[in-house]
């Protein structure tokens, strides 16, 4: 259980759609939120809010083997919506979770007919917000219009990265009165084949599934940044997609999110892992110089380039820590391995780089596990500026 006295760094509480959350972590709609028991565990671990599994007119019937791993930090699934009756959610699961002190977001899908039958009951059950989820924008907007007319609690629209204009859909949702936006839902359809059986691992009707976890984070990150940039007054944006640790949450918040969904990390590491993420977030924010979630929100926006930056990198290699004897470089030579141009050589405690071969791609910096190898942008030379202009001229030529 989260011990708030151990949050010794920054304040990680967040305000979202009029609710004060104990943390920005929102336990997303999925297996961990199968019912009150799972949602309460998430709340006790430190989740600021919990989202029910998506409630529909009928309970889901899932095929066998509907979840599998993709590498070590992502999942593929063909799991459907809530597999218990909607009346059970109104009468038991939502009220029990609210009584335990959790902020509950009721997920409702996927059609206008279902929204008409469900949203008022979700509100009566005690949910603090409603999250609408659908397969298409054409369905989502009418669901939103109906819901806003018939409930008094905040309404969040969950968007898909599979749509042709997700950022445009966010704008339409806000124009139609959405109180908040969640970006994005799982990516798909995707496919994983079991090579021992020469068959799809997912036993859905077509063998396809949907991807969640770290693999989708850069996709979701881009959408969250664009939505936040286009809607500077939007504070009720929460990101969903591959938050596996505190630094991932901070990255999303710097892109513009106020809250961050957690699902795959909790599945793979246990929902109790949210507690560690809370402590880590408080500590890490303080280390970066932030005292609150509000301070870090959109922090990266002023630093986005308006055009390509062409220059060199000035590398720095630190073989030992400040005591002069403890190694900072562990000699893994990953920096050498990933250099496609054979520009870098490490013979501990010396490192050399042939700048005539080096393209300054920066990959060597990203793979260094200890920060022994760092770099800063070198001042732009006249040659760099000339190359930048040449690049611009090329793009104009091929338009």
Secondary structure by P-SEA (a helix, b strand, c coil): cccccccccccccccccccccccccccccccccccaaaaaaaaaacccbbbccccccccccccccccccccccccccccccccccaaaaaccaaaaaaaaccbbbbbbcccaaaaaacaaaaaaacccbbbbbcccaaaaaaaaaaaaaccccbbbbbbbcccccaaaaaaaaaaacccccccccccccbbbbccccccccccccccbbbbbcccaaaaaaaaaaaaaaaccccccbbbbcccccaaaaaaaaaacccbbbbcaaaaaccccaaaaaaaaaaaaaaaacccccccccccccccccccbbbbbbbbbbbcccccccccccccccccccccccccccccccbbbbccccccccccccccccccccccccccccaaaaaaaaaaaaaaaaac
